[in-house]
Amino acid sequence: MSWAVRSGLEPIKKVAGIIKDHLLGILNAVILPAEGLNSRIKMIKVRSKVSATEAGLGTDLNSV
């Protein structure tokens, strides 16, 4: 962000200041949904392995 401040362009400085002020919120908005999606994917994998085992298909779904 320091390059934005040194640029001397007021609109760039303003945006850099806004990003700096709200950086934690921006990161939470980007990172946390990704973590939630990762958790859902893991749960789907676990459920599919249980279903495959119950159906007698084994647990190695990667070979299917």
Secondary structure, 3 states (H helix, E strand, C coil): CHHHHHCCCHHHHHHHHHHHHCHHHHHHHHHHHHHHHHHHHHHHHHHHHHHHHHCCCCCCHHHC
